[in-house]
């Protein structure tokens, strides 16, 4: 089980690091889904936690992009 960072910690990270974490979380979700399909995943709640982490990352990344869009308009 991997401990995902809290949203406050995510907001302090640069966008490149958020991209890396998003890619890593998506890869973890893919692997866990395969394990669940095979019946090898013991802790099925990990799927839900990983999906929530992905949503948090996307929320933080969207919040970072909003100010950029407002200044470019």
Secondary structure, 3 states (H helix, E strand, C coil): CCCCCCHHHHHCCCHHHHHHHHHHHHHHHHHHHHHHHHCCCCCCHHHHHHHHHHHHHHHHHHHHHHHHHHHHC
